[in-house]
Each structure stands twice: as C-alpha cells, then as structure tokens.
Amino acid sequence: MICTTVRNGKECPLMTPKGCSYSGGFCHEVVEYCEACNRKVEVSGGWYCQSFPEPALKWKNGRCNMASHITAAAAAEAKINPLKASKRLSKRK
C-alpha cells in the first residue's frame, strides 16, 4: 500500500488500511553506520532506509545484512600448526 506517514506517497509493505503496522506507527531515520549505504533515501527532510523501518535494530548485533557499503571480509588464512606441517612435509619425501 501507499505510505501515509513518513514516506508519503511511496509504496510500503508495512502500510495497512488502518495505517502503519510497524510498532510506533512510523519509520525511524537511519543511524550513523548507514551514512554511505545506497539504500538510504531522503524523504521530507530526513534520511530513511528503503529496506527497514528501524535501521538501528539491524546494527544492534553486528553489521546490517543489507548494507551495500560493507563488503564481506575475505576469509582469513587458517593458522597452520608448524609441528604438523613439518610432519606432513617429511611424509611426502
């Protein structure tokens, strides 16, 4: 349905005929972690997330799973036990 609260005129999955179904009845502005994200939009003088009504909750337990400005960290190279590595090398010879 079309939003009638914060994002007036935009499509919103949380809107019902009775109004916004999100707790509190409106969307919250983005937090500082979202500054470089491509999903934030400016609506009526404030910045809001296109994906979530309350972005602060997505950052509460770590990074947001929809953050476009953060890339997945490369898998760290596994530590190799030097004793086991030397035994493996001696078996190959």
C-alpha positions as CSV (number, residue, x, y, z in Angstrom):
1,M,0.0,0.0,0.0
2,I,1.0,3.6,-0.3
3,C,2.5,5.2,2.8
4,T,0.6,8.0,4.5
5,T,3.1,8.7,7.4
6,V,6.8,9.4,6.9
7,R,7.3,8.3,3.2
8,N,4.1,9.9,2.0
9,G,3.2,8.7,-1.5
10,K,5.8,5.8,-1.6
11,E,5.0,2.1,-1.7
12,C,5.4,0.5,1.7
13,P,4.9,-3.2,2.8
14,L,4.0,-2.1,6.3
15,M,1.0,0.0,5.4
16,T,-2.5,-1.3,6.1
17,P,-5.9,0.3,5.6
18,K,-5.7,1.3,9.3
19,G,-2.3,2.9,9.0
20,C,1.3,1.9,9.6
21,S,1.6,-1.6,11.1
22,Y,5.1,-1.1,12.4
23,S,5.4,-0.6,16.2
24,G,5.1,3.1,16.9
25,G,3.3,3.6,13.6
26,F,6.2,5.2,11.7
27,C,9.7,4.6,10.3
28,H,12.8,5.7,12.1
29,E,15.7,7.7,10.5
30,V,19.0,6.0,9.6
31,V,21.9,5.8,12.0
32,E,25.5,6.9,11.5
33,Y,26.5,3.4,10.3
34,C,24.2,3.8,7.3
35,E,25.8,7.1,6.0
36,A,27.4,5.5,2.9
37,C,24.7,3.0,2.1
38,N,22.9,3.0,-1.2
39,R,19.6,2.0,0.4
40,K,19.0,5.3,2.2
41,V,16.6,7.9,0.7
42,E,15.8,11.4,1.6
43,V,12.2,11.9,2.4
44,S,10.6,15.1,3.7
45,G,14.0,16.4,5.1
46,G,15.1,13.2,6.8
47,W,17.1,10.1,5.6
48,Y,15.3,6.8,5.8
49,C,16.2,3.2,4.9
50,Q,14.4,1.7,1.9
51,S,14.6,-1.8,3.4
52,F,14.0,-1.5,7.1
53,P,11.7,0.7,9.2
54,E,14.2,0.9,12.1
55,P,17.8,0.6,10.9
56,A,19.3,0.9,14.4
57,L,17.9,-2.6,15.2
58,K,19.8,-4.1,12.2
59,W,23.1,-2.7,13.6
60,K,22.4,-3.7,17.2
61,N,24.0,-7.2,17.0
62,G,26.7,-6.5,14.4
63,R,26.6,-5.3,10.8
64,C,23.4,-4.9,8.8
65,N,22.8,-7.7,6.3
66,M,21.6,-5.3,3.7
67,A,24.4,-2.7,4.0
68,S,25.6,-2.0,0.5
69,H,28.7,-0.1,1.6
70,I,30.3,-3.0,3.5
71,T,31.8,-5.9,1.7
72,A,32.2,-9.4,3.2
73,A,35.6,-9.8,4.8
74,A,37.9,-12.2,2.9
75,A,38.3,-15.5,4.7
76,A,41.4,-15.3,6.9
77,E,44.0,-17.8,6.1
78,A,43.9,-20.7,8.5
79,K,46.7,-21.0,11.0
80,I,48.9,-23.9,10.4
81,N,50.5,-25.8,13.3
82,P,54.2,-25.8,12.5
83,L,54.8,-29.3,14.0
84,K,52.0,-30.9,11.9
85,A,53.3,-29.1,8.8
86,S,56.8,-30.4,9.3
87,K,55.4,-34.0,9.7
88,R,53.4,-33.7,6.5
89,L,56.4,-32.5,4.6
90,S,58.5,-35.4,5.9
91,K,55.9,-37.9,4.8
92,R,56.0,-36.5,1.2
93,K,59.7,-37.1,0.8
